[in-house]
Amino acid sequence: MLAFISVSVFAQTVHKPVTKPATVSPVVNGKKIYLQYCLSCHQADGGGVQNMNPPLIGTQYVLGDKARLIKIVLKGFNDAVEINGQTYTNAMPAFNYLKDKDIADVLSYIRSHFGNKASAVKPAEVSLIRGPIVKTPNKKKYTVRSKNT
Amino acid sequence: MYKKAIISSIVSLLLIAGLLSFKIPDAPNAGLKLPTGFTANMIADNIGFARHLAVAPNGLIYVKLLKTKNGKGIIELKQNADGIAEVINRFGDYGGTGIYIKDGYLYASSNEDIFRYKLDAKNEVISPDQPEVIVKGLLNRREHDSKSIVLDNAGNIYVNIGAYSNSCQEEDRQPGSMGRAGCPILDSAGGIWQFRADKPDQGYANGIRYATGLRNVVGLDWNQQLDQLFVMMHGRDQLHDLFPALYTTQQNALLPAECLYALKKGDDCGWPYIYYDQLLHKKILAPEYGGDGKKEGGKNAKDPDVAFPGHLAPNGLLFYTGTMFPEKYRNGAFIAFHGSWNRAPEPQAGYFVVFQPYKNGKPDGKWEVFADGFSGSAQKTASGRADHRPCGLAQGPDGALYVSDDTKGAIYKITYNK
């Protein structure tokens, strides 16, 4: 009898259903990514820094073409452009080491916060822009330029 | 007689309307907090992104605008008896930071070139539309582009050529990217260059690299007592962002120091290989070059005269030589701290003018905040959303201190009354 009980207990332990890990909601993840990677330059209110780091509030770069925006995050940005009538001098580095979901979530977060209202960005949209990843002989990972560049 | 009264009332109203083209601040001392005995007046406002300024021997003020306003980048103001400075001329079709008056000439810089304008006996520019081009073609790659200038007493002009990089990484501001070997930026930037003040059309070939290892110098001055160049360097950013395993956000907010250097020809202040840690009082090897926050470096690099807390952004430096202010201010250094951005996510700091006493050519005691309140409130300082940000400093013929603000374009005049 004892053996039977212990066997069934043992069987229960082995077959205990595994709970699926909760996926982090895009908003929570997007904010986390913003705080860790974007805030130091673009600031807590998304307003950037006068003459140095552009604002993320109400600019065409943020609200407009998603492909261009994704590219900026993947490759960085250091062009002399006017953003809402102002120019900015600092270089933005590449964030290609962030996962597709992280980039999608943070861009969705930015596009729906700081007074912005624009559609979310999906991870698939990011991977499309990123293109295939190719391993070079010395095993370093490089991103191949996508057809869209 | 009745008609005369009406006319004079109308004229008075028009005059007042003209004067009130900017709002006279309601707060005493234009909202600034100063030591006892000092008074501040906002003598001009909304003139543009006012960077550096120079005051002529007769009180005429020349201000350099970062970007042109209505096509003009230099503003000339005349101080009226009522204490308001009135714009009387606008010229120069270029933006920029540097401006300096020396021996009958007004010198001004764009982000690539240095110009000079001969002044007449009344310190007015004779040919505002035909400046002499003294230096041209200085490197400008947007990052750290301010070509701040100062002249010595031997006919030389000194100009900052800021490094177009934060810490000379292979990839600028990229986490974990290491420093470029031998930092080739230093060949033509990241230092102070010296040229002749009276020769036209000079380029790099005509100048000498006077000092190197200086990431970006916006505030600099010629110390008249010591006959020596002094500079305030903007220290590197993002220790935490770039090397999060080595630096916390709190350490990032305080480090590295903003340094005041007393320079001689040939000096090397150590950027990018080291930064100065004002808590350890040491030159520390930069993480880009193998540092870990503790390893020292820069055996041949200069130590600063004074090390201020990180990221305050020293945009103006002035060694005071006037007699209006009390004795303790003579030959000491005023520094305009533009205010931080890189302290985030910690609170921002700065947006004030500080004073560092000097005695016998050396710093004497601790520095103190001299003029605070430019930001408008403690909350505005903490968020970095300041109303006004001090940028330039100049001394008037009577010893008054002038401060320019490059956010709203205000000019402050600080005086002392016994």
Interface residues (C-beta under 8 A of the other chain):
Chain A: L35 Y37 L39 S40 C41 Q43 A44 D45 G47 V49 Q50 N51 M52 N53 G76 N78 A80 T87 T89 N90 A91 M92 P93 A94 Y97
Chain B: L66 K67 R142 E143 H144 D145 E171 D172 R173 Q174 P175 S177 Q238 H240 D241 W341 N342 A344 P345 S383 G384 R385 R389 T407
